[in-house]
Amino acid sequence: MDDLEQAILLASDSPAAAVASPSVRAEALAFCARARDESPPSSLLRLCLSGLASSPHAQVHFWCLQSLHDALLHRCLVLPDDLALLRSSLLSLAVSSHAASPPFLRNKLAQLVALLIRLDYPHVYPSYFLDLLPPAPPQPGLTDMFARVLISLDDDLLSQEYPRSADEATDAMRVKDSMRAQCVPQIARHWHAAASTLRTADPAAAAVALDAARRCISWIDVGLVANDVFVPLLFDIVMSPGSAAPLAAAAVGCLSAVAAKRMDVRAKVGLLRSLLVAQQALGSPDSGLKMAPLVTTYAAEALECYRRLGASDADGAAALEMLEEVLPAVFAAAESSDDEEVDAGSVLEFLSGYVSMMKAPSEKQLGHLGRILEVVRVQMSYDPVYRGHLDVLDKIGKEEEDLKAEQRKDLIALFRSICRVAPAAAQLFIRGLLVTALSSAEASVEDVEVALTLFYRLGEAVGEEEIRTGTGLLGELVPMLLAARFSCHTHRLVALVYLETVTRYMKFMQEHVQYVPHLLGVFLDNRGIHHQNAHVSRRAGYLFMRAVKLLKAKLVPYLDTILQSLQDVLSQFTSMDWANKDAKFPSSEDGSQIFEAVGLLISIEEVSPEKQVQYLTALLNPLCHQIESLVMDAKAQGLEESSPRAISLQQIIVALNMVSKGFNERLVMGNRPAIGVMFKKTLDVVLQVLISFPNVKPLRSKVISFLHRMIEILGTPVLPYIPIALRQLLLDNEDKDMVEFLVLVNQIICKFKSSASTVLEEIFPTIASHLSVILSQDAFSAGPASNTEEMRELQELQRTLYTFLHAMATHDLSTILLTPSCVQYLDTIMQLLLFTSCKHKDILLRKACVQIFVNLVKDWCTNSEDKITGFREFMIEKFATNCCLYSVLDKSFDLRDANSLVLFGEIVVAQKIMYERFGDVFIKKFVETDLTKVCCPPDLAKQYCQKLQGNDIKAFRSFYQSLIEKLRPLGNGSLVFR
């Protein structure tokens, strides 16, 4: 034992361990492990009991208790004599334990005793609790030890708050039943005696005794605690100014457990009434602060009784009366800032349930709703401690903002419920908050922010029609909001929520156009776009763009004013010193929404053609001149991707792109052709960037985006520019650059169709040289490898390439594949399309490839001649066999999957088209060779011919599906693609 004791001390946190070397400590740990794991159970038992009896060191005691617990838990100690020795020794230790013992040792001893109780109470040893129960009058040490045993037993076995195995549930029921039959009344009397005797002499021991009582109340006879003796004592402990805080909290816990006790609903009403009689001031705000868990539980239980019994039942009505009597205490608890005493989640859950049961609130209930709204306001408010962090939004501010957003979710749901049952009360509450915030020059950031947030959420609860017409107080509140200038408006939080709230109620201006100038003021002055905070300013630009989209024509009378107010913002791109390397430059997207908003305004047809030209000239010319100047300088000095000039060019092109979003082809090329001329000149200027710097990838992307817009709004006049642009884009074009290039080409195909054939014939060989490499890679394999960024990019590229081929085939451009410069790639393309249509993991890509083949047959093959030799044979010999038959016979083809059925439909159409163009040659080969190879019965083959030659495509599809289902069991589930 001496060696073990020394090893334990070296392996623990003792002074000896602090000066020992790591190697010595490791050797000590190994020695302890061998003593625990390699000693025979009986020897380990006696070794540990010897250590508990003889060693003066707490570390040794703990090791011995833990080793015994592990041995007992893993059923290593099984001999009756060993268990009897262990039991007698532990009970002796427990009843002799004194208050000076370290709490961690008392807990470990209690845990070990609780495990023994689970294993052999009452069938082996029925006297555990009678042996452990302290005699009267209770002494602190014994009371504490007995309570810790009950607490450990609850934690490890009895409590239903944790998931339990079937064996644990059986053991728990056995122990509870035996305790109820044998000793629970004695234990309850002990709790009362401990609480009354030790509340002053040793509050800590009294508190742990009451904590043990709280845990047992759910399964014992509640009358043992809920009586005229125990309950008044508990209330007296809680309300007494001299009670220690832990003791008072334990007493509240017991009372809460009594209130939450499961029982018949009418018995519960009687129990709740008795608690109210015992403490008539239970509903006072002071009780709410001192007994928050109790009043919350009491209110929730009373509400549940009322729900189950109803208002027409006498007990139900009594439950409602008791509920309303304790509501002031609940409100006081909810408004308390003491997070340790008040479970905000429980309070909120009750309040939500209380509001949800209301239908037509009475005057009294409306008063309660006002208090609940105040609770919501208080709990939603930020802590002023974080005010500075939230303004600059540093790491601490971001964490607090995220935390508050999560905390507010349930509060917002509660607020919406109140808005639903009492909309007038909610609006009146918001009005009070706004008036208070506006009337005080010292209104805090937190108060203003939460007032505006609640006003915003009110807008979610009311309908769009109510907002538009200004129903209720909205007709007063929205104008008040538009005119508001809070003393703390410079703070980021206030400014952002103010703008979001104004945006929420913008539909109000559709019916009340007299407030449009006020709305514009919000966005255009220092509350919005000109706010000192850059983030607020950017957000204001985006929200202003939304306002323009909503109100459009109603803003035309104010167009000059708007443009004048935005002049400084619009001109920032042409006034910055881009040669200054120390300057701080905005990103390429900064301010883009403002340009989009201005473009939307200028494009409104109510604006006269002359004004449109005037405004666009003032907007486009400076930007174009700036591009020309930057290109000239960059040609002379070079252009790096991250240089200020490159950033400036990106930003200006984005701005031009945004301006164009308000225009469409009908307006630009039809009604107002002068505007079309202006955009063509702008396109000339922008293409100079691509011509001069084709290898600067971010610039390429911005130019491509601008080209998309010009194709959309200019139409055919863009065609002469396309060859130049595409040639430049193909320079140094890597695989990863192909996606945005092909998306542009696909747009050109869909927009111009055969008119784009010349330029497509020119660029197709370059595309085809990438195509065979890219499409031959397996980008859709299963497993982790397919989820990398590189594989996702390859998947996107493959889809885009197939889309490109599909666009060519479906827009009368397939003959490009037959031109001398492109025909060399035809065989590779056909093989890739065939494989994809049969085997690709992406069903939608397979469908696209089948559609490509169908269109190629229509374009290239007639009944008399083909445009290319060998294609007809390829379709009959390869496509029909592998795609139309083998691929659908394969067991991986799921005929229950919706996408697979769509693909199946395309395959059916392909067979009809092949029959129409190839005639009996196709039928003869497919029936006599392909169907024969898969053991198709002759009668089914004959029916196939009849259905194929008929005019009912639906009947043919239905027959073919049934044919495939009949052929699969004949050993055709794994045919090899040829």
PECOR-V901664 format. One record per backbone hydrogen bond with DSSP energy under -0.5 kcal/mol. NH is the residue of the N-H (numbers start at 1). CO is the residue of the C=O. If there is no record, write none. Layout:
nh: {NH:NH}
co: {CO:CO}
This chain:
nh: {5:6:7:8:9:10:11:12:14:17:18:19:19:20:20:25:26:27:28:29:30:31:32:33:34:35:36:37:38:39:39:44:45:46:47:48:49:50:51:52:53:54:55:61:62:63:64:65:66:67:68:69:70:71:72:73:74:75:76:77:78:83:84:85:86:87:88:89:90:91:92:93:94:95:96:97:97:101:105:106:107:108:109:110:111:112:113:114:115:116:117:118:119:120:121:124:125:128:131:132:133:143:144:145:146:147:148:149:150:151:152:153:154:155:156:157:158:159:169:170:171:172:173:174:175:176:177:178:179:180:181:182:183:184:187:188:189:190:191:192:193:194:195:196:197:198:199:201:202:206:207:208:209:210:211:212:213:214:215:216:216:217:219:220:224:225:226:227:231:233:234:235:236:237:238:239:240:243:248:249:250:251:252:253:254:255:256:257:258:259:260:261:268:269:270:271:272:273:274:275:276:277:278:279:282:284:288:289:290:291:295:296:297:298:299:300:301:302:303:304:305:306:307:308:309:310:313:317:318:319:320:321:322:323:324:325:326:326:327:329:330:331:332:333:334:335:336:336:339:342:343:344:347:348:349:350:351:352:353:354:355:356:357:358:366:367:368:369:370:371:372:373:374:375:376:377:378:379:380:381:381:386:387:390:391:392:393:394:398:399:400:401:402:403:404:405:406:407:408:409:409:411:412:413:414:415:416:417:418:419:420:421:422:426:427:428:429:430:431:432:433:434:435:436:437:438:439:440:441:443:448:449:450:451:452:453:454:455:456:457:458:459:460:460:461:462:467:468:469:470:471:474:475:475:476:477:478:480:481:482:483:484:489:491:495:496:497:498:499:500:501:502:503:504:505:505:506:508:509:510:511:511:512:515:516:519:520:521:522:523:524:525:528:529:530:531:534:537:538:539:540:541:542:543:544:545:546:547:548:549:550:551:552:554:555:556:558:559:562:563:564:565:566:567:570:571:572:573:574:575:575:576:578:580:581:583:585:590:592:595:596:597:598:599:600:601:602:603:604:607:612:613:614:615:616:617:618:619:620:621:623:624:625:626:627:628:629:630:631:632:633:634:635:636:637:638:643:647:648:649:650:651:652:653:654:655:656:657:658:659:660:661:661:662:663:668:669:670:670:671:672:675:676:676:677:678:679:680:681:682:683:684:685:686:687:688:688:689:689:690:691:692:693:696:697:699:700:701:702:703:704:705:706:707:708:709:710:711:712:713:714:715:715:717:718:719:721:722:722:723:725:726:727:728:729:730:731:731:733:734:737:738:738:741:742:743:744:745:746:747:748:749:750:751:752:753:755:756:757:760:761:762:763:764:765:767:768:769:770:770:771:772:774:775:776:777:779:786:787:788:792:793:794:795:796:797:798:799:800:801:802:803:804:805:806:807:808:809:810:811:811:813:816:817:818:819:822:823:825:826:829:830:831:832:833:834:835:836:837:838:839:840:840:843:846:847:848:849:850:851:852:853:854:855:856:857:858:859:860:861:862:867:871:874:875:876:877:878:879:880:882:883:884:885:885:886:887:889:890:891:893:894:895:897:901:902:903:904:905:906:907:908:909:910:911:912:913:914:915:916:917:918:919:919:921:922:923:924:925:926:927:928:929:930:931:932:933:934:935:936:941:942:943:944:945:946:947:948:949:950:953:956:957:958:959:960:961:962:963:964:965:966:967:968:969:970:971:972:972:975}
co: {1:2:3:4:5:6:7:8:9:9:14:15:16:16:17:21:22:23:24:25:26:27:28:29:30:31:32:33:34:34:35:40:41:42:43:44:45:46:47:48:49:50:51:57:58:59:60:61:62:63:64:65:66:67:68:69:70:72:71:71:76:79:80:81:82:83:84:85:86:87:88:89:90:91:92:93:94:98:102:102:103:104:105:106:107:108:109:110:111:112:113:114:115:116:117:120:120:125:127:128:129:139:140:141:142:143:144:145:146:147:148:149:150:151:152:153:153:154:165:166:167:168:169:170:171:172:173:174:175:176:177:178:179:179:183:184:185:186:187:188:189:190:191:192:193:194:195:197:198:202:203:204:205:206:207:208:209:210:211:212:213:213:216:216:221:222:222:225:227:229:230:231:232:233:234:235:236:240:244:245:246:247:248:249:250:251:252:253:254:255:256:258:264:265:266:267:268:269:270:271:272:273:274:275:279:281:284:285:286:287:291:292:293:294:295:296:297:298:299:300:301:302:303:304:305:306:310:313:314:315:316:317:318:319:320:321:322:323:323:326:326:327:328:329:330:331:332:333:337:338:341:342:343:344:345:346:347:348:349:350:351:352:353:355:362:363:364:365:366:367:368:369:370:371:372:373:374:375:376:377:378:383:384:386:387:388:389:389:394:395:396:397:398:399:400:401:402:403:404:405:406:407:408:409:410:411:412:413:414:415:416:417:418:422:423:424:425:426:427:428:429:430:431:432:433:434:435:436:439:440:444:445:446:447:448:449:450:451:452:453:454:455:456:457:457:458:463:464:465:466:466:471:470:472:473:473:474:476:477:478:479:481:486:488:491:492:493:494:495:496:497:498:499:500:501:502:503:505:506:507:507:508:508:512:513:515:516:517:518:519:520:521:525:523:525:528:532:533:534:535:536:537:538:539:540:541:542:543:544:545:546:547:548:551:552:553:555:556:558:559:560:561:562:564:566:567:569:570:571:571:572:572:576:577:579:580:583:587:589:591:592:593:594:595:596:597:598:599:601:604:608:609:610:611:612:613:614:615:616:617:619:620:621:622:623:624:625:626:627:628:629:630:631:632:633:634:640:643:644:645:646:647:648:649:650:651:652:653:654:655:656:657:658:659:660:664:665:665:666:666:667:672:668:672:673:674:675:676:677:678:679:680:681:682:683:684:685:685:686:686:687:688:689:693:695:696:696:697:698:699:700:701:702:703:704:705:706:707:708:709:710:710:711:714:715:716:718:718:719:719:721:722:723:724:725:726:727:728:730:732:734:734:735:737:738:739:740:741:742:743:744:745:746:747:748:749:752:753:754:756:757:758:759:760:761:763:764:765:766:767:767:768:770:771:772:774:777:783:784:785:788:789:790:791:792:793:794:795:796:797:798:799:800:801:802:803:804:805:806:807:808:808:813:814:815:816:819:819:822:823:825:826:827:828:829:830:831:832:833:834:835:835:836:841:842:843:844:845:846:847:848:849:850:851:852:853:854:855:856:857:865:860:868:870:871:872:873:874:874:875:878:879:879:880:881:881:882:885:886:973:890:892:893:894:897:898:899:900:901:902:903:904:905:906:907:908:909:910:911:912:913:914:914:915:918:919:919:920:921:922:923:924:925:925:926:927:929:930:932:931:937:938:939:940:941:942:943:944:945:946:951:952:953:954:955:956:957:958:959:960:961:962:963:964:965:967:968:967:968:972}
